[in-house]
Amino acid sequence: MSLKIILIMLALSGVGGIVLGYVLRVLIGLAQRSSVEIDTKHKLLQAKEQAAKILKDAEFRSAVVETERLAPLEEREEKMSLREERVATREEFLDSRQRDLDEKESDLRLREQEAIRAKNAAEKLTAERTKELAKVAHLSEEEARKELFAEIERANEEAILLRIQKLTANGRERLEEKARDMLTSVIHRLGNAVNTEVLSLSITLPSEEMKGKIIGKEGRNIKAFERATGVDVIIDDIPDRISLSSFDPLRRAVAKIALEKLIEDGRIQPAKIEEMVEKTRAEVDELITQKGEEAAYEVGVVGLDPKLITLLGRLHFRTSFGQNTLQHSVEMAHIAGMLATELGADAGVARTAALLHDIGKAVDHEVQGTHVEIGRRILEKFGVDRQVIVAMQSHHEEYPYESPEAIIVQVADAISAGRPGARRDTVDRYLERLGDLERLAATFEGVEKVYAIAAGREIRIFVNPGKVSDITMHTLARSIAKRIQEELKYPGEIKVNIIRENRVVEFAR
């Protein structure tokens, strides 16, 4: 009995515990749900507040953007409004101006018509008067016009002549003044110093004993040197100095360089002298080419044939009335270029023609003809531009002036040659006489070399021993002396010195 009660009590206790646990669980669940709902409501409230804030911020920014967007439009609208007002004002002004112009045009049209009517009336009246005068004078209209003009000319002949003379004089004065200004400007722009060539060179010796070496035993060294170079070696009383004299600048240059090298070498003997002179001639040939290139480069003339450059360089050893021919040509090229630029001519053609105008003088002792004609043939041979040849051939008025550049070259030649101190007439005549003396002696058969020395008072002639014998030497000397007397003019007397030398050379191998 009691056991059943106990079991029933236990069962009731278990059921009560289950019910109590369920109730507690329900209460706890309710509590938790209430807490979650509160959190959810709180978060929802925060989200709404944040959304409202974002929306408010967005609305503010949208208002700012809209304001910024509308501001330029408003400003543009204001500008457009102002521009429209200006355009309207301008249109009103233009309309007013157009009305004024239309009125003036109408007025001018009326005046033009009146002028045409007046002109026609005047012409009609003049024609009627002319006819009446022609009837009265028994002259035609053309005859009356001629008579009227003749009467006017007779009445005003003196005034017309005076006016023409005044205009001519004024025009000539203006042209001459402009020409003087132009030439003065050119000459001032080219203020080169003028150096007149001399006929002798001095060489300083390291010691007085060197004079003895140069003279050699019984004078054989100095004779060999004079024979090889064609110059006079003058040994005077001036200490440590000798002079080389010759009318040919090329010979003087070769002799000077060769003697300086011999002095430096110290071995002075006939064989060495001949060897050194030949070597120096080769070096001078290189110097000639260098001088030609320098001259062409200085004046800006390019594209010349190398052989033409060499011929140009040879002018460095030529003189004209004591003036260095190459220096004269370079100076002419500068002057011609400046004149051509001032006058609007071809400066390149003028410079080239001026530089090459005396090219014939490089070989005029070898070729027959004037240096102008020789120069023309040389330039044609080397294919120089025809305009250059036409410009250079007239500088001595042997050919007519065919182009403005030809006149410019002739003027440049006159300016360069006519500058004070540029030339010495007596020197040129002296050099010409010595050149004629050498050329005359060289025409005889068997003559190999001819040198005029001692200021033209002696001529040394080297003959070919195979063509001229010892006996015929005397006949040759008399023939040369006779031709000199007949064909040349000279002061004093000239000594004809003929040298015949046999040389035999053999090699032992």
WOTAKA-V343500 format. One record per backbone hydrogen bond with DSSP energy under -1.0 kcal/mol. NH is the residue of the N-H (numbers start at 1). CO is the residue of the C=O. If there is no record, write none. Layout:
BEGIN
NH;CO + NH;CO
END
This chain:
BEGIN
5;1 + 6;2 + 7;3 + 8;4 + 9;5 + 10;6 + 11;7 + 12;8 + 13;9 + 14;10 + 15;11 + 16;12 + 17;13 + 18;14 + 19;15 + 20;16 + 21;17 + 22;18 + 23;19 + 24;20 + 25;21 + 26;22 + 27;23 + 28;24 + 29;25 + 30;26 + 31;27 + 32;28 + 33;29 + 34;30 + 35;31 + 36;32 + 37;33 + 38;34 + 39;35 + 40;36 + 41;37 + 42;38 + 43;39 + 44;40 + 45;41 + 46;42 + 47;43 + 48;44 + 49;45 + 50;46 + 51;47 + 52;48 + 53;49 + 54;50 + 55;51 + 56;52 + 57;53 + 58;54 + 59;55 + 60;56 + 61;57 + 62;58 + 63;59 + 64;60 + 65;61 + 66;62 + 67;63 + 68;64 + 69;65 + 70;66 + 71;67 + 74;70 + 75;71 + 76;72 + 77;73 + 78;74 + 79;75 + 80;76 + 81;77 + 82;78 + 83;79 + 84;80 + 85;81 + 86;82 + 87;83 + 88;84 + 89;85 + 90;86 + 91;87 + 92;88 + 93;89 + 94;90 + 95;91 + 96;92 + 97;93 + 98;94 + 99;95 + 100;96 + 101;97 + 102;98 + 103;99 + 104;100 + 105;101 + 106;102 + 107;103 + 108;104 + 109;105 + 110;106 + 111;107 + 112;108 + 113;109 + 114;110 + 115;111 + 116;112 + 117;113 + 118;114 + 119;115 + 120;116 + 121;117 + 122;118 + 123;119 + 124;120 + 125;121 + 126;122 + 127;123 + 128;124 + 129;125 + 130;126 + 131;127 + 132;128 + 133;129 + 134;130 + 135;131 + 136;132 + 137;133 + 138;134 + 139;134 + 144;140 + 145;141 + 146;142 + 147;143 + 148;144 + 149;145 + 150;146 + 151;147 + 152;148 + 153;149 + 154;150 + 155;151 + 156;152 + 160;156 + 161;157 + 162;158 + 163;159 + 164;160 + 165;161 + 166;162 + 167;163 + 168;164 + 169;165 + 170;166 + 171;167 + 172;168 + 173;169 + 174;170 + 175;171 + 176;172 + 177;173 + 178;174 + 179;175 + 180;176 + 181;177 + 182;178 + 183;179 + 184;180 + 185;181 + 186;182 + 187;183 + 188;184 + 189;185 + 190;186 + 197;322 + 201;244 + 203;242 + 205;240 + 211;208 + 213;209 + 214;210 + 215;211 + 216;212 + 219;216 + 220;217 + 222;215 + 223;219 + 224;220 + 225;221 + 226;222 + 227;223 + 228;224 + 229;225 + 230;226 + 232;245 + 234;243 + 241;238 + 242;203 + 243;234 + 244;201 + 245;232 + 246;199 + 252;248 + 253;249 + 254;250 + 255;251 + 256;252 + 257;253 + 258;254 + 259;255 + 260;256 + 261;257 + 262;258 + 263;259 + 264;260 + 265;261 + 266;262 + 268;266 + 273;269 + 274;270 + 275;271 + 276;272 + 277;273 + 278;274 + 279;275 + 280;276 + 281;277 + 282;278 + 283;279 + 284;280 + 285;281 + 286;282 + 287;283 + 288;284 + 289;285 + 290;286 + 291;287 + 292;288 + 293;289 + 294;290 + 295;291 + 296;292 + 297;293 + 298;294 + 299;295 + 301;296 + 309;305 + 310;306 + 311;307 + 312;308 + 313;309 + 314;310 + 315;312 + 316;313 + 317;314 + 318;315 + 320;323 + 323;320 + 325;318 + 326;315 + 328;324 + 329;325 + 330;326 + 331;327 + 332;328 + 333;329 + 334;330 + 335;331 + 336;332 + 337;333 + 338;334 + 339;335 + 340;336 + 341;337 + 342;338 + 343;339 + 344;340 + 345;340 + 350;346 + 351;347 + 352;348 + 353;349 + 354;350 + 355;351 + 356;352 + 359;356 + 361;358 + 362;359 + 363;360 + 366;363 + 367;363 + 374;370 + 375;371 + 376;372 + 377;373 + 378;374 + 379;375 + 380;376 + 381;377 + 382;378 + 383;380 + 384;379 + 389;385 + 390;386 + 391;387 + 392;388 + 393;389 + 395;392 + 397;394 + 407;403 + 408;404 + 409;405 + 410;406 + 411;407 + 412;408 + 413;409 + 414;410 + 415;411 + 416;412 + 417;413 + 418;414 + 422;419 + 424;321 + 428;424 + 429;425 + 430;426 + 431;427 + 432;428 + 433;429 + 434;430 + 435;431 + 436;432 + 437;433 + 438;434 + 439;435 + 440;436 + 441;437 + 442;438 + 443;440 + 444;441 + 447;444 + 448;462 + 449;462 + 451;460 + 453;458 + 457;454 + 458;453 + 459;495 + 460;451 + 461;497 + 462;449 + 463;499 + 464;446 + 467;464 + 468;464 + 473;469 + 476;472 + 477;473 + 478;474 + 479;475 + 480;476 + 481;477 + 482;478 + 483;479 + 484;480 + 485;481 + 486;482 + 487;483 + 488;484 + 495;457 + 497;459 + 499;461
END
